[in-house]
Amino acid sequence: MKFNEMKYERPKLEDIKEKYESFKEKMENATSGQELVDTIKEFSKFEKEIGTAYSLVSVRHSIDTRDEFYKEENDYWDEVSPVMSNYYSELAKVILNSKYKDDVEREIGKHYLDLLECSLVIEEKAIPYLQKENNLISQYNNLIANSEIEFEGKTYTLTQMGPLLQDTDRERRKAAYNARWNFFKENMETIDKIYDDMVKVRHEMAVALGYKDYIEFRYKELSRTDYTREEVKNYREKILKNITPLVVELHKIQAEGLGIEDFKFYDKPIEFKDGTPRPMGDKDYIVEKAKHMYEELSKETGEFFNFMIDNDLMDLNAQPGKMGGGYCTSFDAYKAPFIFANFNGTKGDVEVVTHEAGHAFQNYMSQDKEIVEYIWPTYEACEIHSMSMEFLTWPWMKDFFENEDKFKFAHLKGAISFLPYGVTIDHFQHWVYENPTATPEERRKKFHEIEMLYQPDLDYDNEFLEKGGYWFTQGHVFSAPFYYIDYTLAQVLAFEYLIKSLEDPKKTLDEYITLCKAGGQESFFNLIEIGKLKNPMTTDVLDEIKPKLEKILKELKEKIS
């Protein structure tokens, strides 16, 4: 079914409650393990229907935040989704306390029970806090989606400013950069208020539910069953030790290549004197080339991408009123993933059609899972599929860029350079929720202190940013707290797939597809093993891959020169 044919009808909360109570009663009165398992599978079908309704609203509101109908529906779901989470938690208690729990573990798996255990983090008293949190997230998202930036007599959204930030004329690039950040400076008071309210409501909720702080609550909410904040802290230190010095050196080499002595932050997007590689065509061109690429990559990826095209399951171009960023979600009742993006004429357009397609491919390959919790894995595992697909498609980059080696160099260097920034965001969020009474000014000051630890060569040449305002643009800080470390973990795992694919592409692709098919049926650490990868948290794989990445960069640089 095509996306615009997917019918949305608001489910009434009283009907949803009735359904949950019916399933709860059936589970409580089950007379055998098989009956309980069958009821869980039946419940999963219902969850797919409800999840699809929510996803349809979320996507259609993202595409046009000015559409009044879907704005109202989005507000409705902001209110009812926490209530539904509580219903789910109550149902999870029944399963976990059932005398047939062992049968569930045998038939469905221990990981399912672990996920149910994590869902108990939500209790009825959390509902008003979660509703307030959802409202604040929507406020931030709508502010960004409806941004208007005047530059050279034209009006741009934040996303549409992207190509201007990569202009080869340094003065014009700097002017665009300052215009972009002026938007955040002008809205500083509003954004500070939104985030301050977010931090307070999240902390108050965690304490009310009996947790030490929001960090402890959120780790459980994210279903992190393999590691704690201490392991994350140790991992950040590995990045600081291994990757930060490398990135500083790469920036020095970049500055020398560009002939810039006073290298600034707004120079980072310019990899070469003639600019950073841009795709040779527009959205239609990119999609057509991607179709060819995925058909050649494998039978499975070809079928997947044609399914996406045939059913209009991608909305790709940036436009006014559209929410910023990119994401992949799914309509599981239709067994269909969906890609949302904001193409703006930069190399990021191609990276999106590989990154978000990696998510979508995994979802497509996991749609045979009867248990809805097993379709998507936890977030850090999700990002392995997306970031790895970016590298597994390297052999086809010649179809998108005039100089594929320039793209590959910029892509790999950008991915390596991302790691210190990624842990900066994570470190900052841990500090924020360990210090929930800090003022907005104290937060900004602390952010700048942390970013200078991991990125010591930063020179913003912008007063607002020098005072710690950069995180204002990072939507994850507002809408998905503590998600960001997941990108860095997955990036290291994706580097492993890149290195392996250069040696044995077929074997590596087979390992990757096997991982995608596993969906979310195992925890993050176990999925790493299924994917034949080394764990960035528990091994010294960063030490192993660093010289190999440097070698790849050196070889690409020699080809370009």
C-alpha positions as a printed NumPy array, in Angstrom:
array([[  0.   ,   0.   ,   0.   ],
       [  1.27 ,   3.443,  -0.939],
       [  1.961,   5.884,   1.881],
       [ -0.84 ,   8.294,   0.931],
       [ -3.322,   5.393,   0.856],
       [ -2.567,   4.369,   4.438],
       [ -5.682,   5.365,   6.329],
       [ -5.391,   7.049,   9.69 ],
       [ -8.205,   6.974,  12.189],
       [ -7.74 ,   8.223,  15.725],
       [ -8.08 ,   5.307,  18.164],
       [-10.117,   6.313,  21.194],
       [ -8.261,   6.009,  24.481],
       [-11.196,   4.198,  26.092],
       [-11.105,   1.578,  23.293],
       [ -7.358,   1.147,  23.721],
       [ -7.794,   0.747,  27.479],
       [-10.504,  -1.85 ,  26.935],
       [ -8.205,  -3.814,  24.609],
       [ -5.313,  -3.74 ,  27.091],
       [ -7.589,  -4.886,  29.918],
       [ -8.895,  -7.704,  27.734],
       [ -5.36 ,  -8.9  ,  26.972],
       [ -4.385,  -8.516,  30.62 ],
       [ -7.324, -10.682,  31.697],
       [ -6.504, -13.357,  29.109],
       [ -2.883, -13.458,  30.27 ],
       [ -3.851, -13.636,  33.933],
       [ -6.283, -16.491,  33.234],
       [ -4.031, -18.478,  30.895],
       [ -4.163, -22.174,  31.739],
       [ -0.94 , -23.131,  29.959],
       [  2.344, -21.686,  28.775],
       [  1.238, -22.07 ,  25.157],
       [ -1.933, -20.101,  25.81 ],
       [  0.083, -17.265,  27.347],
       [  2.544, -17.257,  24.432],
       [ -0.323, -17.245,  21.901],
       [ -1.931, -14.305,  23.723],
       [  1.372, -12.392,  23.683],
       [  1.588, -12.907,  19.905],
       [ -2.019, -11.76 ,  19.495],
       [ -1.226,  -8.701,  21.616],
       [  1.757,  -7.968,  19.335],
       [ -0.589,  -7.68 ,  16.345],
       [ -2.625,  -5.103,  18.244],
       [  0.572,  -3.221,  19.177],
       [  1.56 ,  -3.091,  15.499],
       [ -1.796,  -1.491,  14.63 ],
       [ -1.533,   1.123,  17.375],
       [  2.134,   1.791,  16.57 ],
       [  1.269,   2.275,  12.901],
       [ -1.425,   4.844,  13.729],
       [  1.047,   6.769,  15.867],
       [  3.766,   6.593,  13.18 ],
       [  1.387,   7.879,  10.488],
       [  0.604,  10.931,  12.609],
       [  4.252,  11.499,  13.497],
       [  5.407,  11.326,   9.857],
       [  2.611,  13.438,   8.406],
       [  3.095,  16.07 ,  11.091],
       [  6.875,  16.034,  10.421],
       [  6.325,  16.576,   6.703],
       [  4.163,  19.655,   7.295],
       [  4.034,  21.001,  10.841],
       [  1.545,  23.64 ,   9.618],
       [ -1.14 ,  21.053,   8.804],
       [ -3.737,  21.721,  11.503],
       [ -5.295,  18.242,  11.439],
       [ -2.037,  16.393,  12.031],
       [ -0.855,  19.031,  14.489],
       [ -3.96 ,  18.299,  16.583],
       [ -3.414,  14.551,  16.205],
       [  0.218,  14.933,  17.242],
       [ -0.929,  16.814,  20.348],
       [ -3.394,  13.994,  21.04 ],
       [ -0.654,  11.36 ,  20.882],
       [  1.58 ,  13.512,  23.095],
       [ -1.158,  13.14 ,  25.7  ],
       [ -2.166,   9.496,  25.262],
       [  1.164,   7.772,  24.569],
       [  2.336,   8.021,  28.205],
       [ -1.007,   6.564,  29.33 ],
       [ -0.53 ,   3.679,  26.902],
       [  3.012,   3.145,  28.178],
       [  1.543,   2.671,  31.625],
       [ -1.004,   0.16 ,  30.28 ],
       [  1.891,  -1.717,  28.684],
       [  3.834,  -1.669,  31.943],
       [  0.852,  -3.134,  33.814],
       [  0.564,  -5.891,  31.23 ],
       [  4.32 ,  -6.577,  31.465],
       [  3.922,  -7.172,  35.207],
       [  1.361,  -9.891,  34.499],
       [  3.746, -11.722,  32.151],
       [  6.73 , -11.349,  34.485],
       [  4.713, -12.635,  37.454],
       [  3.06 , -15.476,  35.551],
       [  3.688, -19.064,  36.598],
       [  4.268, -19.683,  32.866],
       [  7.115, -17.161,  32.655],
       [  9.624, -19.946,  31.917],
       [  7.509, -21.049,  28.95 ],
       [  7.623, -17.492,  27.615],
       [ 11.4  , -17.477,  27.978],
       [ 11.683, -20.805,  26.134],
       [  9.312, -19.803,  23.292],
       [ 10.117, -16.11 ,  22.858],
       [ 13.456, -15.593,  24.612],
       [ 15.05 , -14.104,  27.714],
       [ 15.61 , -10.794,  25.934],
       [ 11.851, -10.311,  25.667],
       [ 11.533, -10.67 ,  29.44 ],
       [ 14.438,  -8.243,  29.938],
       [ 12.655,  -5.691,  27.748],
       [  9.46 ,  -6.148,  29.753],
       [ 11.449,  -5.622,  32.936],
       [ 12.78 ,  -2.332,  31.544],
       [  9.256,  -1.222,  30.642],
       [  8.331,  -1.285,  34.339],
       [ 10.162,   2.031,  34.588],
       [  6.853,   3.616,  33.537],
       [  4.216,   3.835,  36.247],
       [  0.92 ,   5.689,  36.422],
       [  2.459,   8.544,  38.413],
       [  4.861,   9.155,  35.471],
       [  2.034,  10.039,  33.073],
       [  1.69 ,  13.797,  33.774],
       [  5.476,  14.199,  33.627],
       [  5.707,  12.355,  30.291],
       [  2.853,  14.411,  28.855],
       [  4.637,  17.612,  29.825],
       [  7.873,  16.263,  28.347],
       [  6.139,  15.445,  25.037],
       [  4.668,  18.934,  24.88 ],
       [  8.09 ,  20.523,  25.418],
       [  9.661,  18.326,  22.713],
       [  6.951,  19.423,  20.27 ],
       [  7.612,  23.064,  21.156],
       [ 11.301,  22.692,  20.278],
       [ 10.614,  20.722,  17.076],
       [  8.053,  23.256,  15.856],
       [ 10.408,  26.154,  16.556],
       [ 13.107,  24.528,  14.413],
       [ 10.696,  23.418,  11.67 ],
       [  9.318,  26.94 ,  11.273],
       [ 12.681,  28.698,  11.38 ],
       [ 13.117,  31.605,   8.973],
       [ 16.571,  32.999,   8.265],
       [ 17.04 ,  36.055,   6.078],
       [ 20.208,  35.86 ,   4.009],
       [ 21.12 ,  37.876,   0.917],
       [ 17.517,  38.923,   0.366],
       [ 16.09 ,  35.388,   0.567],
       [ 14.418,  33.397,   3.351],
       [ 15.728,  29.967,   4.324],
       [ 14.907,  27.323,   6.923],
       [ 17.787,  25.986,   9.027],
       [ 18.004,  22.901,   6.808],
       [ 17.974,  24.902,   3.583],
       [ 21.003,  26.851,   4.838],
       [ 23.13 ,  23.704,   4.448],
       [ 24.654,  24.394,   1.01 ],
       [ 25.528,  27.987,   1.996],
       [ 27.578,  26.69 ,   4.902],
       [ 29.72 ,  24.823,   2.368],
       [ 30.287,  27.743,  -0.002],
       [ 33.88 ,  27.923,  -1.256],
       [ 33.892,  31.719,  -0.75 ],
       [ 35.125,  32.003,   2.818],
       [ 33.511,  35.361,   3.577],
       [ 30.141,  34.265,   2.218],
       [ 30.406,  31.004,   4.137],
       [ 31.18 ,  32.895,   7.343],
       [ 28.257,  35.256,   6.763],
       [ 25.877,  32.322,   6.24 ],
       [ 27.269,  30.633,   9.314],
       [ 26.679,  33.74 ,  11.441],
       [ 23.164,  34.167,  10.02 ],
       [ 22.359,  30.592,  10.978],
       [ 23.634,  30.977,  14.525],
       [ 21.891,  34.312,  14.917],
       [ 18.619,  32.374,  14.724],
       [ 19.618,  30.406,  17.833],
       [ 20.963,  33.515,  19.56 ],
       [ 17.698,  35.365,  18.917],
       [ 15.74 ,  32.39 ,  20.254],
       [ 18.129,  31.673,  23.13 ],
       [ 15.69 ,  32.675,  25.85 ],
       [ 12.93 ,  30.476,  24.372],
       [ 15.2  ,  27.443,  23.883],
       [ 16.754,  27.881,  27.33 ],
       [ 13.271,  27.936,  28.88 ],
       [ 12.147,  24.834,  26.96 ],
       [ 15.248,  22.882,  27.974],
       [ 15.234,  24.116,  31.557],
       [ 11.644,  22.913,  31.893],
       [ 12.601,  19.596,  30.266],
       [ 15.453,  18.962,  32.692],
       [ 13.314,  19.785,  35.695],
       [ 10.335,  17.666,  34.649],
       [ 12.581,  14.696,  33.797],
       [ 14.476,  14.915,  37.083],
       [ 11.301,  15.337,  39.132],
       [  9.734,  12.346,  37.396],
       [ 12.756,  10.111,  38.045],
       [ 12.876,  11.048,  41.731],
       [  9.097,  10.592,  42.103],
       [  9.489,   7.069,  40.689],
       [ 12.232,   6.203,  43.163],
       [ 15.339,   6.628,  41.003],
       [ 18.547,   8.337,  42.049],
       [ 18.368,  10.658,  39.043],
       [ 17.055,  10.876,  35.505],
       [ 20.145,   9.079,  34.154],
       [ 19.279,   5.905,  36.054],
       [ 15.661,   6.153,  34.882],
       [ 16.547,   6.886,  31.257],
       [ 19.041,   4.033,  30.896],
       [ 16.281,   1.649,  31.884],
       [ 13.768,   3.411,  29.613],
       [ 16.243,   2.93 ,  26.738],
       [ 16.382,  -0.812,  27.565],
       [ 20.109,  -0.724,  28.235],
       [ 20.566,  -4.171,  29.721],
       [ 24.278,  -4.653,  28.961],
       [ 26.015,  -1.609,  30.445],
       [ 25.8  ,   1.306,  32.909],
       [ 26.888,   4.948,  32.959],
       [ 30.31 ,   3.845,  34.25 ],
       [ 30.973,   1.728,  31.155],
       [ 29.888,   4.659,  28.995],
       [ 32.276,   6.964,  30.867],
       [ 35.148,   4.515,  30.279],
       [ 34.231,   4.32 ,  26.595],
       [ 34.273,   8.128,  26.28 ],
       [ 37.805,   8.092,  27.692],
       [ 38.83 ,   5.633,  24.962],
       [ 37.611,   8.113,  22.346],
       [ 39.483,  10.942,  24.09 ],
       [ 42.697,   8.917,  24.122],
       [ 42.542,   7.351,  20.64 ],
       [ 40.488,   9.604,  18.416],
       [ 40.762,  13.202,  19.685],
       [ 44.501,  13.521,  18.827],
       [ 43.85 ,  12.003,  15.388],
       [ 41.049,  14.473,  14.627],
       [ 43.174,  17.441,  15.716],
       [ 45.889,  16.238,  13.322],
       [ 43.369,  15.771,  10.497],
       [ 42.195,  19.36 ,  10.946],
       [ 45.794,  20.593,  10.696],
       [ 46.22 ,  18.68 ,   7.43 ],
       [ 42.902,  20.089,   6.173],
       [ 43.939,  23.657,   7.012],
       [ 47.27 ,  23.226,   5.214],
       [ 45.521,  21.824,   2.151],
       [ 43.144,  24.779,   2.047],
       [ 45.963,  27.265,   2.675],
       [ 44.204,  28.66 ,   5.76 ],
       [ 46.394,  29.669,   8.694],
       [ 43.596,  30.729,  11.052],
       [ 41.416,  27.618,  10.658],
       [ 37.92 ,  28.275,  12.025],
       [ 34.893,  26.112,  12.74 ],
       [ 33.125,  27.389,   9.616],
       [ 36.06 ,  26.093,   7.527],
       [ 35.491,  22.487,   8.626],
       [ 32.832,  21.717,   5.97 ],
       [ 35.308,  22.618,   3.179],
       [ 37.473,  19.593,   2.602],
       [ 39.147,  20.738,  -0.629],
       [ 39.878,  24.082,  -2.302],
       [ 37.179,  23.437,  -4.865],
       [ 34.747,  22.621,  -2.07 ],
       [ 33.296,  19.519,  -0.491],
       [ 31.943,  17.007,  -3.052],
       [ 28.286,  17.452,  -3.937],
       [ 26.046,  14.958,  -5.705],
       [ 25.773,  15.267,  -9.477],
       [ 21.984,  15.472,  -9.435],
       [ 18.813,  16.273,  -7.552],
       [ 16.485,  14.027,  -5.552],
       [ 15.197,  12.093,  -8.593],
       [ 18.731,  11.514,  -9.828],
       [ 19.88 ,  10.276,  -6.407],
       [ 16.91 ,   7.934,  -6.013],
       [ 17.414,   6.486,  -9.507],
       [ 21.11 ,   5.866,  -8.854],
       [ 20.306,   4.418,  -5.421],
       [ 17.844,   2.02 ,  -7.044],
       [ 20.593,   0.779,  -9.365],
       [ 23.051,   0.577,  -6.465],
       [ 20.802,  -1.49 ,  -4.201],
       [ 19.824,  -3.818,  -7.046],
       [ 23.506,  -4.55 ,  -7.661],
       [ 24.459,  -4.762,  -3.981],
       [ 22.278,  -7.825,  -3.31 ],
       [ 18.97 ,  -9.468,  -4.157],
       [ 17.617,  -8.501,  -0.732],
       [ 18.598,  -4.824,  -0.91 ],
       [ 17.241,  -4.557,  -4.461],
       [ 13.84 ,  -5.926,  -3.457],
       [ 13.8  ,  -3.633,  -0.428],
       [ 14.563,  -0.392,  -2.271],
       [ 12.074,  -1.102,  -5.048],
       [  9.465,  -1.726,  -2.36 ],
       [ 10.263,   1.726,  -0.916],
       [  9.948,   3.411,  -4.323],
       [  6.819,   1.538,  -5.415],
       [  4.985,   2.453,  -2.215],
       [  6.159,   6.096,  -1.929],
       [  7.829,   5.364,   1.4  ],
       [ 10.311,   8.255,   1.253],
       [  9.857,  12.003,   1.72 ],
       [ 13.216,  13.53 ,   0.951],
       [ 13.325,  17.221,  -0.028],
       [ 13.647,  20.103,   2.442],
       [ 10.724,  22.529,   2.371],
       [  9.135,  25.244,   4.54 ],
       [  7.211,  23.931,   7.522],
       [  8.952,  20.579,   7.381],
       [ 10.625,  19.312,  10.522],
       [ 14.415,  19.313,  10.396],
       [ 16.757,  16.332,  10.272],
       [ 16.224,  12.843,   8.988],
       [ 14.903,   9.622,  10.43 ],
       [ 13.479,   6.211,   9.653],
       [ 10.326,   4.838,  11.212],
       [  7.942,   2.059,  10.288],
       [  4.303,   1.185,   9.766],
       [  4.516,  -2.357,  11.088],
       [  0.862,  -3.18 ,  10.369],
       [  1.814,  -2.78 ,   6.691],
       [  5.311,  -4.287,   7.16 ],
       [  6.675,  -1.054,   5.721],
       [  9.577,   1.176,   6.781],
       [  9.545,   4.92 ,   5.971],
       [ 12.415,   7.349,   5.309],
       [ 12.109,  11.044,   6.197],
       [ 14.871,  13.443,   5.123],
       [ 15.709,  17.   ,   4.093],
       [ 17.745,  16.94 ,   0.873],
       [ 19.522,  20.248,   0.337],
       [ 22.08 ,  19.613,  -2.413],
       [ 24.984,  18.535,  -0.196],
       [ 26.839,  15.222,   0.113],
       [ 24.589,  14.577,   3.102],
       [ 21.792,  13.754,   0.646],
       [ 23.661,  10.648,  -0.474],
       [ 24.684,   9.822,   3.081],
       [ 20.995,   9.965,   4.053],
       [ 19.918,   7.624,   1.258],
       [ 22.454,   5.136,   2.593],
       [ 22.176,   5.828,   6.344],
       [ 18.388,   5.932,   6.674],
       [ 18.12 ,   3.171,   4.071],
       [ 20.282,   1.043,   6.372],
       [ 17.685,   1.478,   9.105],
       [ 14.86 ,   0.823,   6.662],
       [ 16.537,  -2.286,   5.234],
       [ 16.96 ,  -3.773,   8.708],
       [ 13.302,  -3.097,   9.47 ],
       [ 12.256,  -4.601,   6.14 ],
       [ 14.325,  -7.731,   6.844],
       [ 12.835,  -8.091,  10.338],
       [  9.165,  -7.756,   9.462],
       [  8.694, -11.52 ,   9.798],
       [  9.029, -11.161,  13.582],
       [  5.751, -11.981,  15.327],
       [  6.823, -10.148,  18.461],
       [  6.738,  -6.403,  17.816],
       [  9.575,  -5.775,  20.293],
       [ 11.85 ,  -7.865,  18.059],
       [ 11.341,  -5.846,  14.859],
       [ 13.573,  -2.942,  15.92 ],
       [ 16.587,  -3.467,  18.185],
       [ 17.625,  -0.991,  20.878],
       [ 18.962,   2.322,  19.561],
       [ 22.703,   1.662,  19.655],
       [ 22.203,  -1.576,  17.707],
       [ 19.882,   0.223,  15.239],
       [ 22.668,   2.591,  14.29 ],
       [ 25.01 ,  -0.242,  13.297],
       [ 22.771,  -1.005,  10.312],
       [ 22.591,   2.609,   9.16 ],
       [ 26.221,   3.619,   9.587],
       [ 27.497,   0.371,   8.113],
       [ 25.313,   0.737,   5.021],
       [ 27.04 ,   4.068,   4.373],
       [ 30.317,   2.17 ,   3.926],
       [ 29.01 ,  -0.989,   2.28 ],
       [ 27.736,   1.178,  -0.597],
       [ 31.134,   2.828,  -1.223],
       [ 31.735,   0.917,  -4.516],
       [ 28.791,   2.824,  -6.055],
       [ 29.776,   6.337,  -4.989],
       [ 31.143,   6.926,  -8.49 ],
       [ 27.513,   7.082,  -9.629],
       [ 26.78 ,  10.002,  -7.312],
       [ 29.973,  12.074,  -7.334],
       [ 32.345,  13.253, -10.061],
       [ 35.284,  12.357,  -7.834],
       [ 34.346,   9.366,  -5.696],
       [ 37.693,   9.373,  -3.856],
       [ 37.102,  12.926,  -2.666],
       [ 33.718,  11.892,  -1.344],
       [ 35.107,   8.786,   0.351],
       [ 37.86 ,  10.802,   1.997],
       [ 35.437,  13.479,   3.22 ],
       [ 32.963,  10.823,   4.35 ],
       [ 35.49 ,   8.768,   6.326],
       [ 37.206,  11.811,   7.792],
       [ 33.827,  13.214,   8.798],
       [ 32.85 ,   9.926,  10.443],
       [ 36.093,   9.816,  12.434],
       [ 35.784,  13.491,  13.367],
       [ 32.243,  12.898,  14.569],
       [ 33.328,  10.651,  17.448],
       [ 34.753,  13.388,  19.738],
       [ 31.655,  15.505,  19.128],
       [ 29.367,  12.542,  19.801],
       [ 30.92 ,  11.863,  23.211],
       [ 30.843,  15.604,  23.95 ],
       [ 27.046,  15.545,  23.663],
       [ 26.838,  12.448,  25.87 ],
       [ 29.211,  13.819,  28.529],
       [ 27.249,  17.084,  28.59 ],
       [ 23.926,  15.314,  29.113],
       [ 25.321,  13.272,  31.987],
       [ 26.497,  16.5  ,  33.638],
       [ 23.137,  18.197,  33.038],
       [ 21.113,  15.477,  34.75 ],
       [ 23.649,  15.075,  37.551],
       [ 23.186,  18.832,  38.139],
       [ 19.492,  19.418,  37.451],
       [ 19.396,  22.741,  39.32 ],
       [ 22.099,  24.351,  37.158],
       [ 21.096,  27.57 ,  35.431],
       [ 20.994,  27.906,  31.629],
       [ 24.137,  30.03 ,  31.81 ],
       [ 25.931,  27.357,  33.847],
       [ 24.871,  24.706,  31.329],
       [ 26.244,  26.656,  28.383],
       [ 29.499,  27.327,  30.225],
       [ 29.862,  23.645,  31.084],
       [ 29.125,  22.577,  27.52 ],
       [ 31.941,  24.743,  26.193],
       [ 34.304,  23.339,  28.821],
       [ 33.401,  19.761,  27.816],
       [ 33.623,  20.395,  24.062],
       [ 37.088,  21.894,  24.5  ],
       [ 38.149,  18.709,  26.308],
       [ 37.237,  16.446,  23.391],
       [ 37.743,  19.022,  20.607],
       [ 40.626,  21.2  ,  21.865],
       [ 41.247,  22.873,  18.493],
       [ 37.753,  24.398,  18.229],
       [ 37.768,  28.045,  17.155],
       [ 34.207,  29.215,  16.553],
       [ 34.954,  32.899,  15.904],
       [ 31.405,  33.508,  17.137],
       [ 30.545,  34.933,  20.559],
       [ 27.319,  32.924,  20.977],
       [ 29.128,  29.642,  20.291],
       [ 32.169,  30.541,  22.366],
       [ 29.755,  30.867,  25.285],
       [ 28.523,  27.295,  24.766],
       [ 25.483,  27.584,  22.508],
       [ 26.327,  24.929,  19.925],
       [ 24.188,  22.183,  21.482],
       [ 21.038,  24.219,  20.759],
       [ 21.047,  22.736,  17.256],
       [ 21.3  ,  19.113,  18.438],
       [ 17.711,  17.904,  18.447],
       [ 18.596,  14.646,  20.225],
       [ 19.467,  16.614,  23.377],
       [ 15.863,  17.746,  23.523],
       [ 13.847,  14.873,  22.086],
       [ 16.007,  11.768,  22.67 ],
       [ 18.219,  12.244,  25.739],
       [ 21.235,   9.933,  26.004],
       [ 20.629,   8.539,  22.506],
       [ 23.722,  10.225,  21.07 ],
       [ 26.373,   7.883,  22.477],
       [ 24.658,   5.166,  20.437],
       [ 25.818,   6.809,  17.209],
       [ 29.435,   6.736,  18.327],
       [ 29.313,   3.079,  19.391],
       [ 27.717,   2.12 ,  16.093],
       [ 30.224,   4.252,  14.176],
       [ 33.12 ,   2.241,  15.565],
       [ 31.306,  -0.989,  14.634],
       [ 30.636,   0.407,  11.151],
       [ 34.376,   1.095,  10.79 ],
       [ 34.921,  -2.598,  11.483],
       [ 32.561,  -3.501,   8.637],
       [ 34.312,  -1.001,   6.339],
       [ 37.721,  -2.529,   7.008],
       [ 36.377,  -6.068,   6.56 ],
       [ 34.478,  -5.152,   3.377],
       [ 37.632,  -3.832,   1.718],
       [ 39.186,  -7.264,   2.286],
       [ 36.16 ,  -9.521,   1.605],
       [ 33.035,  -7.645,   0.444],
       [ 30.76 , -10.68 ,  -0.016],
       [ 31.478, -12.244,   3.351],
       [ 31.061,  -8.883,   5.068],
       [ 27.728,  -8.225,   3.357],
       [ 26.495, -11.679,   4.402],
       [ 27.445, -10.931,   8.017],
       [ 25.658,  -7.58 ,   7.806],
       [ 22.463,  -9.098,   6.353],
       [ 22.502, -11.775,   9.064],
       [ 22.65 ,  -8.968,  11.65 ],
       [ 19.759,  -7.131,   9.959],
       [ 17.611, -10.278,   9.955],
       [ 18.189, -10.679,  13.7  ],
       [ 16.264,  -7.451,  14.27 ],
       [ 15.859,  -6.825,  17.975],
       [ 15.676, -10.399,  19.193],
       [ 18.868, -10.003,  21.252],
       [ 20.52 ,  -7.311,  23.367],
       [ 23.16 ,  -4.934,  21.958],
       [ 26.186,  -6.97 ,  23.096],
       [ 24.687, -10.202,  21.736],
       [ 23.83 ,  -8.571,  18.393],
       [ 27.464,  -7.444,  18.108],
       [ 28.44 , -11.114,  18.313],
       [ 25.796, -12.123,  15.753],
       [ 27.262,  -9.507,  13.4  ],
       [ 30.785, -10.947,  13.899],
       [ 32.032,  -7.649,  15.346],
       [ 34.253,  -6.644,  18.279],
       [ 32.693,  -4.724,  21.146],
       [ 33.972,  -1.101,  21.459],
       [ 33.206,  -1.091,  25.186],
       [ 34.786,  -4.359,  26.275],
       [ 37.716,  -4.752,  23.842],
       [ 40.618,  -2.666,  22.522],
       [ 39.155,  -2.591,  19.02 ],
       [ 39.698,   1.187,  18.785],
       [ 43.438,   0.615,  19.15 ],
       [ 43.238,  -2.023,  16.398],
       [ 41.254,  -0.071,  13.834],
       [ 42.819,   3.366,  14.268],
       [ 45.965,   2.653,  12.167],
       [ 43.825,   0.897,   9.542],
       [ 41.558,   3.934,   9.209],
       [ 44.604,   6.198,   8.925],
       [ 45.931,   3.939,   6.156],
       [ 42.636,   4.138,   4.216],
       [ 42.632,   7.934,   4.519],
       [ 46.253,   8.137,   3.369],
       [ 45.563,   5.95 ,   0.314],
       [ 42.525,   8.044,  -0.638],
       [ 44.505,  11.278,  -0.199],
       [ 47.217,   9.961,  -2.52 ],
       [ 44.6  ,   9.146,  -5.18 ],
       [ 43.164,  12.647,  -4.942],
       [ 46.514,  14.469,  -5.078]])
